[in-house]
Amino acid sequence: MNDEEISDFLRRFQRLRVLSLLHVGKLPNSIGSLKQLWYINLSESSEHRLSETVCALHNLRILILRGCKNLVELPTNLMNLTNLYHLDIKGTRLQQMTPQMGKLSKLQTLTDFFAGKQNGSGIEEIGELKCLEGKLCIWMLQNVVDAQDALGANLEGMRDLGKLDLRWSNDSYGSLDKGVLHQLKPNVNVHCLVIVGCWGLEIPCLVNRPILSGSEA
């Protein structure tokens, strides 16, 4: 189907609850009229920016964008999807999160978080996502320059996270703050910790726990 055919198709099925459009191009704006949708899978689509109309789907529980290699931006009003439980953005080209991600307080699964510099897109938004479980990968940690922001992420309070990846860019050597690193301590329930790009700093505060099965510095 081309984009126009997909749009026409969606208009006929206003009661759709599950929609899977793999390897598609641009997502039609008409998707915003499918108010009953609770599951969308757009894996490996070529979309660069997800349509803002998705944010009108207030019943949406699951949004899968895995392998969308061209995706560089999420909708600015994504925080309106307050019933979202699962957000898969693994394998995208995102550089930061949409503002106020902390309002998605029902999120149980968030594959990746990209720490941004702009107000409302920083790492402290994670601290509001108290239901997170499973595995979380936090990217772009070189953008976190204030230990208080790192403390606000409250990683130590995330009891249901089993795996945690902490990633700095390769060019962040010499610019890391030990205070920031100290505040990124995981909860004792984490059984797998991966640290990438944290050059030039000792990390005993993170890896001196016997429950951690491995790390990478």
Secondary structure, DSSP 8 states (H G I E B T S, - for coil): --HHHHHHHHHT-TT--EEE-TT-SS--GGGGG-TT--EEE-TT---SB--GGGGG-TT--EEE-TT-TT--B--TTGGG-TT--EEE-TT----S--TTGGG-TT--EE-EEE--SSTTSSGGGGGG-TT--EEEEEE-GGG---HHHHHHT-GGG-TTEEEEEEE--TT-TT---HHHHHTT---TT--EEEEES-TT---HHHH--TT------
